[in-house]
Amino acid sequence: MKNSKWLSATLASALLVTVVAGTVSAASSSKSVKAVAVNTAAAKTSTVKEGITTWTVNGTPIAFNTIDTSGYKLYSLSQVAGEIGANLILGATGFELNDSKGLHSVLINTGSKSYQVDGATQEFTVAPVIYKGKAYVELTKLVTALGGELQAGPNTILSFARPEGQFDTLHWTADGSIVANKSDAETAQLLKFSTQPGNYEMFSSDDSAADFAVSADQAWGAYNDDTGLLNLINLSSGAIKKLGTDNSVKTDLVWSQDGKKIYFVQGDKQEKIGVISVETGVVSTVLADKVENKSALSISADEKSALYIVNVTGVAKNDADSTEDSLTVDFSGAGEQLYKLDLTVKDAKPAALTTTPDNKLYPEILTDGSIVYLSADPDGNAANTLKTVKADGTSAAIALNVEVNWSTAVSNGLIAAGTAADGKTVIYSINASGAPTELFHTAEDVSEVAVSTDGSKLAIVIDGKLWIIQNGVALQLSK
């Protein structure tokens, strides 16, 4: 599907002649249209060949009635309109069609190649045709005029064309939709996609909401606005509301499993960990040890532990005279280290879990209490690996046939993506015992992966395009 070109191929058309005024809904697509006054000649039976052509419309195979006349294949107007969900209105001199979202209007004058699309004049390839009381029309121009899309190779029609552009920052929602940021838009655009190609809607135009932390039930998102206040966004309706009045710097937002609290790294220097009540908006301090540069906060499902990274910087050293020439910086202890905090003990001290110089990415606490993170050599001399730290402090690597570049925890284990020796991107599901199962692979570079809560569906970005993967099948949602 990746290499398929979605075309606007010209398939020649014709339409009808003068008809009786009235209305025909999509449900009446199988009924013929009677012409009462012919302004142009109807197709002669001797020159017409009737047929059936099957197209997959929004995932369902549909057998369309067609005619071949004078070298052109034409499709039943009422049937096409009905199958793509367009409303068809009969007028005294032609037809008016409106798509189901009310975005496009098409006016067709009987006996003329010219037609109107949202007020602009366009041309059909051939003049209108009536055959056995039914109007037949050029398929591609009708579908695209109503905002749809056709794929000529596998005969596929979408009622609504997929959006074009570059997408990133993916989030799954409770209803199985995907919210994605259109990063090349002039103004903020968050689109909400269903898993059916062509079915999407504008979700939000709030620039601050381009990225948000999703609650465990995927019903809410949380983000900071440009004043530092927390905002909640309803992932069903897109409605936004303020949360509290605290405008201190908050990063790395993490929802509690029950959705009642949001934890975060706090302060201009990321020196604290705080929590806010979703019900009251009251902010409380969880940890204020004055250690700066905290990040990548993770909270266990039972809220008994917090995990985070501290980016340890170099230590400045000077002699007794404190001259500029004598100043040195010791970087021997610099690097990213993992710390764990016991949330059940008041004033507990964070415990260092690592001392190694490797970079630690995507740290998370799994349901069994163990820690998992991606270990990356800061000098690039060794391949990235997934590592676990068990509750007893022992550490081990998870063996995969790829160099891992991303991972996330799901309810039944992990999802990880990496690059194989042949350059392919491979995505694995990893169970609690560490056994991997391949979910998907592609020769293309994958820049982002998002996983549904149960781990059954993936959303990925390839070259800025959004794809959905389920049961090993990939569908492209943008173009």
Buried (B, 14 or more C-beta within 10 A) or exposed (E): EEEEEBEEEEBBBBBBBBBEEEEBEBEEBEEEBEBEEEBBEBBEEEEBEEEEEEBBBBEEEBEBBBBEBBEBBBBBBBBBBBBBBBBBBBBEBBBBBBBBEEEBBBBBBBBBBEBBBEEEEBEBBBBBBBBEEBBBBBBBBBBBBBBBBBBBEEBBBBBBBBBEBBBBBBBBBBEBBBBBBBBEBEEBBBBBBBBBBBBBEEBBEBEBBBBBBBBBBBBBBBBBBEEEBBBBBEBBEBEBEEBBEBEBBBBBBBBBBEEEBBBBBBBEEBBBBBBBBBEEBEBEEBBEBEBBBBBBBBBBBEBBBBBBBBBBEEEEEEEEEEEEEEEEEEEEEBBBBBBBBEBEEEEBEBEEBBEEBBBBBBBBBBBEEBBBBBBBEEEEEEEBBBBBBEEEEEEEEBEBEBBBBBBBBBEBBBBBBBBEEEEBBBBBBBEEEBEBEEBBBBEBEBBBBBBBBEBBBBBBBBEBBBBBBBEEEBBBBBB
